[in-house]
């Protein structure tokens, strides 16, 4: 289970490419690390759902999104 109280105090990072311009209008996900897991949330809805991933799963997702999955 995700401890929202603890996640409220971690540093969330947003991509430097998620500026206010472009076709996405600044829409982006934010990522945080806590207790060996990676957490992902929608930057427009920080109180909304949070996806929790192991570090290995996060690396696999990042490779797949970046087109480097093998």
Residue, then its C-alpha position, 0 to 999 in steps of 0.5 A: x500500500x502507498x503511504x500518501x503521508x510519506x509521499x507528500x514529503x518526498x521530492x517529485x521531479x518533472x522532466x526538463x522537457x515539460x515546459x509550458x509550451x509544445x503540444x502537451x501544454x506542459x502536461x507531464x508525469x512526475x517521479x519520486x523515489x522512496x524506500x527503493x521504489x519509484x512512484x509516478x503521478x500526473x503533474x496536473x493531478x498530484x492528489x490523484x492516483x500514484x503508480x508504484x514500481x520497483x527500480x527494475x520495473x522503472x528502468x524497464x519502463x524507461x527503456x521501453x518508452x525511450x525505444x531502447x528495450x532491446 
